[in-house]
Each structure stands twice: as structure tokens, then as C-alpha cells.
Amino acid sequence: MENCTVTGFDWVPPFARGIVRDLRVRWALEEAGVQYAVEWIGLSARKSEDYRRKQPFGMVPALAAGDSRLFESGAIVQLIAERSEALMPAESAGRAETIVWIYAALNTVEPPLDSLLALDLVHGDEEWAPLRRPGLVEEVQDRLAVVAARLEGREFLLDRFTAADILMATVLRLVRHTDLCSTYPPVDAYLRRCEGREPFQRALEGQLADYARNEPAAA
Ligand SMILES: N[C@@H](CCC(=O)N[C@@H](CS)C(=O)NCC(=O)O)C(=O)O
């Protein structure tokens, strides 16, 4: 992949730092050893016609790679992985297993975890929030129990690190404001293992540094 530019937000409030989805793309590029630039869109400009040409839903991330204009973090990470054996085995069984776990992370595990994040950190004061929360926590626990069973005796989702781990670990981080992951020791150890990787640390530092640079001056 050549001439890669990732688009992220120029600033987000503290609760969102380290979980905004351009982190997934930065991490994948770091693991694959691909050089990239970052450009930023302001929260208020994200729905502009101009930005929607890069990301039709007015969200981040987007990736420009040569002549390609890509969006959807999962698709972007998968496409990076398809060009890098560091992220996806070349043989077909390993490739298939990686893709299965990419979709499991995004389609099955992410929805309830993302809803819990929104409920706790965005809608916490709504009247319905305490009524909805127990059922949502049960759904999250149901998904985490399956991930824990998969990780029993394994370091990663497959027998090596793959793009699926980038997506699963960044999905698990969505509930970092709770102790839910830490109640499943294989999940807790897995998350620490993934977050301990140098490429993850570089990606995270890059994202946090960008927000720090754009921090509004204190009144
Ligand atoms: N399915 C999309 C979701 C992207 C997404 O939710 N991005 C958030 C930041 S993590 C966003 O841009 N939110 C702004 C908004 O919803 O308007 C992906 O994975 O790329």
C-alpha cells in the first residue's frame, strides 16, 4: 500500500480518546510496516458535503491509499491484511479463519459493547438507561464468555496474531470503562497482550498526541 493517509478526528472528548476507530487502521498499518500520514476532520465539519466524498456517513476513519478511497474500519483493516502476511496467513484455511473472526468481532461482539458504551457514557442520564442496562450487560457477558472460551489456551484468536485481533481488541476496549473484560481472565490477559504490542502503542500514542495538539486552550 502506497501513499496512505488516514483520516481521524482532530479532537474528541476524553472519554473517546483511545477508542476512536481510526486507531484500528493506524494499528494495522503499524503492524504491516506501512508508512502513513494522518489528516484530521473537525467534529463539526464531518457531515459536510466535502468530507462525505471521503466517508459518505460523515464518520471516521477513512483511508486514501494511492487512487483508492476507502471507508469502514473493518474493510480497511481487512484490505491492509490481505496485502501483509504480518496480519493474515497466506494459506486459505488461515485466511478464512481470520476473516471469520474479523466478522465475529465486528458483527457479533461489537454491537452490544458499543451500545453499552453509548448507554453509560452518552445516555447515562436518560430515564430509560437504568432499565436497559442489565439486559445489555447480559448480552455483553454472553459475547465475552464465548471470546473467553475461544482464547482458553491460546494467545490470540488464531494460532498467531492476525488482523482479527486488531478488531477484537479494539472492540473489547469499548467497555474499558467497566470491569467486564477483567472478569474473564483469558479475555483480560488477551487484551493486555494485544495492547502491549509496540505497533499498538505507536498507534495509540499517535492518536492521543493528535488530540493533545488540538486541545482547546483553557478559558
Ligand atoms: N462502522 C464504522 C463506524 C465508524 C464510527 O462509528 N465512527 C465514529 C468514531 S469511532 C464516528 O465517526 N462518529 C461520529 C458520528 O457518528 O457522527 C467503521 O467501523 O468505520
The ligand as a MOL file (V3000), in Angstrom:
LIG
                    3D

  0  0  0     0  0            999 V3000
M  V30 BEGIN CTAB
M  V30 COUNTS 20 19 0 0 0
M  V30 BEGIN ATOM
M  V30 1 N -18.7730 1.0970 11.0450 0
M  V30 2 C -17.9520 2.2910 11.0180 0
M  V30 3 C -18.2820 3.0920 12.2660 0
M  V30 4 C -17.4720 4.3680 12.3070 0
M  V30 5 C -17.7910 5.1690 13.5440 0
M  V30 6 O -18.7210 4.8710 14.3170 0
M  V30 7 N -17.0020 6.2040 13.7560 0
M  V30 8 C -17.2380 7.1080 14.8590 0
M  V30 9 C -15.9360 7.3700 15.5950 0
M  V30 10 S -15.3210 5.8960 16.3420 0
M  V30 11 C -17.7170 8.4360 14.2960 0
M  V30 12 O -17.1740 8.9010 13.3140 0
M  V30 13 N -18.7190 9.0490 14.9390 0
M  V30 14 C -19.2470 10.2950 14.5130 0
M  V30 15 C -20.6910 10.2180 14.1520 0
M  V30 16 O -21.3410 9.2070 14.4950 0
M  V30 17 O -21.1860 11.1410 13.5520 0
M  V30 18 C -16.4770 1.9110 10.9920 0
M  V30 19 O -16.1270 0.9160 11.6350 0
M  V30 20 O -15.6850 2.5910 10.3320 0
M  V30 END ATOM
M  V30 BEGIN BOND
M  V30 1 1 1 2
M  V30 2 1 2 3
M  V30 3 1 2 18
M  V30 4 1 3 4
M  V30 5 1 4 5
M  V30 6 2 5 6
M  V30 7 1 5 7
M  V30 8 1 7 8
M  V30 9 1 8 9
M  V30 10 1 8 11
M  V30 11 1 9 10
M  V30 12 2 11 12
M  V30 13 1 11 13
M  V30 14 1 13 14
M  V30 15 1 14 15
M  V30 16 2 15 16
M  V30 17 1 15 17
M  V30 18 2 18 19
M  V30 19 1 18 20
M  V30 END BOND
M  V30 END CTAB
M  END
